[in-house]
Amino acid sequence: MRVLITGGAGYIGTVLTKHLVKCPEVDKIIIYDNLSRKNSNLFMGERLPNAAKVELVVGDILDLRKLNKVLTGVDAVFHLAARVSTPFANVDADFHEQVNHWGTSELVSAVEMSEVKKFIYTSSTSVYGGSVATIGEHEIPDPKTFYGISKFRGEEHVRRLQKKCNALILRCANVYGYSRSMRFDAVINRFMFDANFLNRIQIHGNGQQSRAFIHVNVLVKSLIACLLEEVPSGIYNVVDKNLQILDIVDVLKNIYPSLEFIFINQHLTLRQMMVEPNSSLRKFVDYSNNLSLTEELQDFKNRFSF
């Protein structure tokens, strides 16, 4: 099986490549990335097993001609490439639209002209907007940010593929955890960096807002399972747990006993969103998590060099 990963040099793509290269079912992994995040960690350090399987193609998601060329002979596509700007999801609407919306449109157009049999798109639970009640997969999307809007519009293009091939739309929760290609703008990752090096974290609002989360390793486990197992085309939430910000702080205080924290605009009640973890995807694949949040963050801490 030949697999293409758009955005393969990024935060999730780096972990996905590390695990996917060990799969005997996969003969070739093509990393398609424009390297816009200036992150070279995938290419350095510990050598990947079966490294001969992996190839880098530097290209832009908006380059239809190059996409048509690189998709030749590809059996499956992971579409991870996206403009992600946590916590500034309402900044630069045009950039979000160009990459997340029209970039997905270009890729889908190229796939329509290819022999790709499976397409896996990592969307986001942000398409739901927010809710005081727990959200399920049949909730009508109501995105509130430029990021959420652009990801939802990307979904509309991917749905076209469901007539041609096995096309999965995975609405992923907030991703956290160690990757060689780190993102420290996501909330838990940012908390970990600040706690480890500054011994102080900043909490926006009153800290009582809840979010849906998933560890990057658990997400990658679900992605690989979706590739290897028979999963019907459709839309699936990929969520591991719902956490209140103050719940995360409590775990951090156990790991860093002298940790200080300050509230920014504590009088504000920020938008929250909880998503039902028992997705219908679990009927087809197993992406259970055997680690507690404390164990995950303790492992994260051990990854810091000092």
C-alpha positions in Angstrom: 0.0 0.0 0.0 1.3 3.5 -0.9 0.2 6.2 1.5 0.4 10.0 1.1 0.3 12.3 4.1 -0.3 16.0 3.5 1.2 18.1 6.3 3.3 15.0 7.1 6.1 16.9 8.7 3.9 18.6 11.2 2.8 17.9 14.8 0.5 14.9 14.1 2.2 13.8 10.9 5.5 13.3 12.6 4.0 10.8 15.1 1.9 9.2 12.4 4.9 8.6 10.2 6.8 7.1 13.1 4.1 4.5 13.7 3.0 4.0 10.1 6.5 3.1 8.9 6.3 0.0 11.1 3.2 -1.3 9.4 3.9 -4.3 7.1 0.9 -3.4 5.0 2.5 -0.1 4.0 5.1 -0.2 1.3 5.6 3.6 0.7 4.9 6.7 2.7 5.0 10.0 0.8 5.3 13.1 3.0 3.8 16.0 1.2 4.5 19.3 3.0 5.5 22.9 2.2 7.5 23.1 5.4 5.9 26.5 6.2 6.2 25.9 9.9 10.0 25.8 9.6 10.0 22.5 11.6 12.7 20.1 10.6 12.4 17.7 13.5 11.0 14.8 11.4 14.2 14.8 9.4 16.7 14.7 12.2 17.7 12.6 15.2 16.8 9.0 15.7 16.6 7.2 12.3 13.2 5.7 11.5 13.0 1.9 11.1 12.4 1.0 7.4 13.4 4.5 6.5 13.6 3.5 2.8 9.8 3.5 2.8 9.6 7.3 3.4 9.9 10.0 0.7 9.6 13.7 1.1 7.9 15.8 -1.6 8.0 19.6 -0.9 4.8 21.0 -2.3 1.9 23.3 -1.5 -1.6 22.0 -1.0 -2.8 24.7 -3.5 -0.6 23.3 -6.3 -3.1 21.1 -8.2 -0.5 20.1 -10.9 1.9 18.8 -8.3 -0.8 17.1 -6.4 -1.9 15.3 -9.5 1.6 14.1 -10.1 2.3 13.0 -6.5 -1.0 11.0 -6.3 0.1 8.7 -9.1 0.0 5.1 -7.7 -1.2 6.3 -4.2 -3.8 4.0 -2.5 -4.6 6.1 0.6 -4.4 9.7 1.7 -4.2 11.2 5.1 -5.1 14.9 4.8 -3.5 16.6 7.8 -2.3 19.8 6.2 -4.0 22.8 7.7 -3.6 26.3 8.9 -3.8 25.9 12.7 -3.6 29.0 14.9 -4.7 28.1 18.4 -5.4 30.2 20.4 -5.8 32.8 17.6 -8.5 31.0 15.7 -10.2 34.2 14.7 -7.1 35.9 13.2 -6.4 36.0 9.4 -9.6 34.7 7.9 -8.1 34.7 4.4 -5.2 32.4 5.3 -7.5 29.9 7.0 -9.8 29.9 3.9 -6.8 29.5 1.5 -5.3 26.5 3.2 -8.1 24.7 5.0 -10.9 25.4 2.6 -9.5 25.9 -0.9 -6.4 23.7 -0.2 -8.8 20.8 0.7 -10.8 21.6 -2.5 -7.7 21.3 -4.7 -6.6 18.1 -3.0 -10.1 16.6 -3.4 -10.1 17.6 -7.1 -6.8 15.8 -7.6 -8.0 12.7 -5.7 -11.1 12.6 -8.0 -8.8 12.2 -11.0 -6.7 9.5 -9.2 -7.0 5.8 -8.2 -7.0 6.6 -4.5 -9.2 4.1 -2.6 -9.2 5.7 0.9 -9.2 9.3 2.0 -8.9 10.3 5.7 -9.5 13.9 6.6 -8.7 15.3 10.0 -11.3 17.9 10.6 -12.0 19.4 14.1 -14.7 19.4 16.8 -14.5 23.2 16.4 -17.0 22.9 13.6 -19.7 22.5 16.4 -18.9 26.0 17.7 -19.8 25.6 21.4 -22.5 24.2 23.7 -23.4 23.8 27.3 -24.6 20.3 26.6 -22.5 17.3 25.4 -22.3 17.2 21.6 -22.8 14.1 19.6 -22.0 13.3 15.9 -25.5 14.2 14.7 -25.3 17.7 16.1 -25.7 20.3 13.4 -22.3 22.2 13.0 -22.3 25.9 13.9 -18.7 27.0 13.8 -17.9 30.3 15.5 -14.2 30.9 14.4 -12.5 31.4 11.1 -10.7 28.1 11.8 -13.9 26.2 12.5 -15.6 27.7 9.5 -12.7 26.8 7.1 -12.5 23.2 8.4 -16.3 22.8 7.9 -16.1 24.1 4.4 -13.3 21.6 3.8 -15.6 18.8 4.9 -18.1 19.8 2.2 -15.5 19.0 -0.4 -14.5 15.7 1.2 -18.1 14.6 1.1 -17.9 14.7 -2.7 -15.4 11.8 -2.5 -17.8 9.5 -0.8 -19.3 8.6 -4.2 -15.8 7.6 -5.5 -13.9 6.1 -2.6 -13.9 5.3 1.1 -13.8 8.9 2.5 -13.7 9.5 6.3 -14.1 12.8 8.0 -12.7 12.7 11.5 -13.6 15.6 13.8 -10.7 15.6 16.2 -10.7 17.0 19.7 -7.9 19.3 20.9 -4.7 17.4 20.4 -2.0 17.3 23.1 1.1 15.3 24.0 4.7 14.9 22.9 5.8 14.9 19.3 9.2 15.6 17.9 7.5 18.4 15.9 6.0 20.1 18.8 3.2 22.7 18.9 3.2 24.7 22.1 0.2 26.9 21.1 -2.4 24.2 22.1 -3.6 24.6 25.7 -2.2 21.6 27.5 1.1 21.7 25.6 1.4 25.4 26.5 0.7 24.7 30.1 3.3 22.0 30.2 6.0 24.3 28.7 5.2 27.1 31.0 5.0 24.9 34.1 8.3 23.2 33.3 10.4 26.2 32.4 8.6 29.2 34.1 6.9 27.4 37.0 3.8 29.6 36.3 0.8 29.2 34.0 -1.8 31.7 32.9 -5.5 30.7 32.9 -7.8 32.7 30.7 -11.3 33.2 32.1 -12.5 31.5 35.3 -11.0 28.1 34.3 -14.4 26.4 34.5 -14.7 26.1 30.7 -14.6 22.5 29.4 -13.0 21.2 26.2 -12.7 17.9 24.4 -9.2 16.5 24.2 -7.2 13.6 22.7 -3.6 12.6 23.1 -1.6 12.6 19.9 -0.7 8.9 20.3 -4.3 8.0 20.7 -5.3 10.0 17.6 -2.5 8.4 15.6 -3.8 5.0 16.8 -7.2 5.8 15.5 -5.8 7.1 12.1 -3.9 3.9 11.5 -6.8 1.8 12.5 -9.0 3.7 10.0 -6.5 3.0 7.3 -6.2 -0.8 8.0 -9.8 -1.6 8.9 -13.0 -1.5 7.0 -14.7 1.7 8.2 -17.8 3.0 6.2 -17.5 6.5 4.7 -18.9 9.1 7.0 -18.3 11.7 9.7 -16.9 10.6 13.1 -15.9 12.4 16.2 -12.5 11.3 17.6 -12.5 12.3 21.3 -10.8 10.7 24.3 -11.9 12.8 27.2 -13.6 16.1 28.3 -11.7 18.2 30.8 -12.3 21.4 32.6 -9.3 23.7 32.5 -9.1 23.6 36.3 -9.0 19.8 36.1 -5.8 20.1 34.0 -4.4 22.5 36.6 -5.0 20.1 39.4 -2.9 17.4 37.6 -0.2 19.9 36.8 0.0 20.8 40.5 0.7 17.2 41.4 3.5 17.0 38.8 4.9 20.4 39.6 4.1 21.0 43.4 5.5 24.5 43.5 3.6 25.6 40.4 2.0 29.1 40.4 -1.0 30.1 38.3 -2.6 33.4 37.6 -6.0 34.2 36.1 -6.4 36.5 33.2 -9.9 38.2 32.9 -11.2 35.9 35.6 -14.6 37.5 35.5 -15.2 36.2 32.0 -17.1 32.9 31.3 -15.5 31.6 28.2 -17.3 29.4 25.6 -17.1 25.7 26.3 -17.7 22.5 24.4 -17.9 18.9 25.5 -18.1 16.2 22.9 -19.4 12.6 23.4 -16.3 10.3 23.5 -18.4 7.2 22.6 -18.2 7.9 18.9 -19.7 5.4 16.4 -16.1 5.1 15.1 -15.5 2.8 18.1 -17.8 0.2 16.4 -15.1 -0.3 13.8 -11.8 0.5 15.3 -10.2 0.4 18.7 -8.4 3.5 19.9 -8.7 3.0 23.6 -6.4 4.9 25.9 -4.8 2.9 28.8 -3.0 5.9 30.4 -4.4 8.5 32.8 -3.9 12.2 32.2 -1.3 12.2 35.0 0.7 9.4 33.4 0.5 11.2 30.0 1.7 14.5 31.4 4.4 12.9 33.5 5.7 11.2 30.3 5.5 14.6 28.6 7.6 16.1 31.4 10.2 13.4 31.0 10.6 14.4 27.4 11.9 17.9 28.2 15.7 18.1 28.0 16.0 20.0 31.3 
